[in-house]
Amino acid sequence: MDNNNLRYDLKIIASWIEPGSRILGLGCGEGELLYYLKKEKNVTERGIEIKESKVAACIEKGLSVLQGDINEEVEDYPDDAFDYAICSQTLQQVYEPSRLIQSMMRVAKKGVVSFPNFGHYKVRLQLLLKGRAPVTKELPYEWYNTPNIRVLSFNDFGNFANSMGFKILKKAAINTKNNNQDGNMVNYLPNLFATYGMVLLGKEQI
């Protein structure tokens, strides 16, 4: 898999990862990012994914992925077992995101989190003009069948990270197109104009 086959957001995350790192993918799906990092950056990968069919797809790629709940399975790893823990577009579906991020930052030296930005202007306009739960290309679900149980914006996560005492080492706000294969960075009012946000976290200073 070359870089061009990765989703645009995963390309950015991949660019943040140092070659030869130890990686933990939380909710790693079918392992596209882990596979790319293993092949192109020679990382040592571990993954946790709850859906059996996606775990099978990871194993077919030769990835070390176990089936289970990320909140529970991550607790089995010792402190600083990894260089990076990655939670890509999963946080908004987690019941206890604060607990998960604390666990991520315990088992890894750095954490990567990405999420859809519910502060995007199209989401705001739908709620304002229609008075209904928004449905967009990035958030295509109705209120009754959405897997997203948390509503957070780019600014929300920044405030959260600061309140938890984690350092924001890098951040990116993006828009995507062509089924998320391409996109662009959003530098002007990202909380209003970006559809996705991603953050590289470091541990708090002693």
Residue pairs with C-beta under 8 A, 6 or more apart in sequence:
1 32
1 35
1 36
1 39
2 40
3 11
3 14
3 36
3 40
4 181
5 32
6 14
6 32
6 33
6 36
7 32
7 176
7 180
7 181
8 174
8 176
8 180
8 181
8 182
8 183
9 88
9 89
9 114
9 174
9 176
9 180
9 183
9 196
9 198
10 32
10 33
10 36
10 88
12 172
12 174
12 198
13 33
13 86
13 88
13 112
13 114
13 198
14 33
14 36
14 37
14 40
14 41
16 112
16 170
16 200
17 23
17 37
17 41
17 43
17 84
18 41
18 83
19 41
19 42
19 43
20 41
20 42
20 43
20 44
21 37
21 41
21 43
21 44
21 82
21 83
21 84
22 43
22 44
22 46
22 81
22 82
22 83
22 84
23 34
23 37
23 43
23 44
23 45
23 46
23 82
23 83
23 84
23 85
23 86
24 46
24 47
24 48
24 74
24 77
24 81
24 82
24 84
24 85
24 86
24 104
24 107
24 108
25 31
25 33
25 34
25 45
25 46
25 47
25 48
25 49
25 65
25 86
25 88
26 47
26 48
26 70
26 74
26 85
26 86
26 87
26 90
26 100
26 104
27 48
27 49
27 50
27 70
27 87
27 88
27 90
27 93
28 34
28 47
28 48
28 49
28 54
28 58
28 63
28 65
28 86
28 88
29 49
29 54
29 88
30 54
30 57
30 58
30 61
31 47
31 49
31 54
31 57
31 58
31 61
31 63
31 65
33 86
33 88
34 43
34 45
34 47
34 58
34 61
34 63
34 65
35 58
35 61
35 62
35 63
37 43
37 45
38 45
38 62
38 63
45 63
45 64
46 64
46 65
46 66
46 82
47 58
47 63
47 64
47 65
47 66
48 65
48 66
48 67
48 68
48 69
48 70
48 73
48 74
49 55
49 58
49 65
49 66
49 67
50 67
50 68
50 69
50 70
51 67
52 67
55 65
55 66
55 67
58 65
59 65
66 73
70 87
70 90
70 94
70 100
71 94
71 95
71 96
71 99
71 100
71 103
74 85
74 100
74 103
74 104
74 107
75 103
77 107
78 107
79 106
79 107
80 107
80 108
80 109
81 107
81 108
82 107
82 108
82 109
83 108
83 109
83 110
84 108
84 109
84 110
84 111
84 112
85 104
85 105
85 107
85 108
85 110
85 111
85 112
86 111
86 112
87 100
87 101
87 104
87 111
87 112
87 113
87 114
88 112
88 113
88 114
88 198
89 114
89 115
89 116
89 196
91 97
91 100
91 101
91 113
91 114
91 115
91 150
91 152
92 115
92 116
92 148
92 149
92 150
92 151
92 152
93 147
93 148
93 149
93 150
94 100
94 149
94 150
95 149
97 150
98 160
98 164
101 111
101 113
101 164
101 166
101 201
102 164
104 111
104 113
104 201
105 111
105 166
105 201
105 203
109 202
109 203
110 169
110 200
110 201
110 202
110 203
111 166
111 200
111 201
112 198
112 199
112 200
112 201
113 157
113 198
113 199
113 201
114 196
114 197
114 198
114 199
115 152
115 157
115 196
115 197
115 198
116 138
116 139
116 148
116 195
116 196
117 153
117 154
117 173
117 190
117 191
117 194
117 195
117 196
117 197
118 139
118 151
118 152
118 153
119 153
119 154
119 155
119 156
119 191
119 192
120 136
120 138
120 192
120 193
120 194
120 195
121 192
121 193
122 134
122 136
123 134
123 136
123 139
126 132
126 134
126 135
126 136
127 133
127 134
133 142
133 143
135 141
135 142
136 195
137 195
138 176
138 195
138 196
139 146
139 148
141 147
141 148
152 160
153 191
153 197
154 173
154 190
154 191
154 194
154 197
155 191
157 197
157 199
158 168
158 171
158 199
161 168
161 199
161 201
162 168
165 204
166 201
166 202
166 203
166 204
167 201
167 202
167 203
167 204
167 205
168 199
168 200
168 201
168 202
169 200
169 201
169 202
170 199
170 200
171 197
171 198
171 199
171 200
172 185
172 197
172 198
172 199
173 185
173 186
173 187
173 190
173 191
173 193
173 194
173 196
173 197
173 198
174 183
174 184
174 185
174 186
174 194
174 195
174 196
174 197
174 198
175 183
175 184
175 186
175 193
175 194
175 195
175 196
176 182
176 183
176 195
176 196
177 183
186 193
186 194
190 197
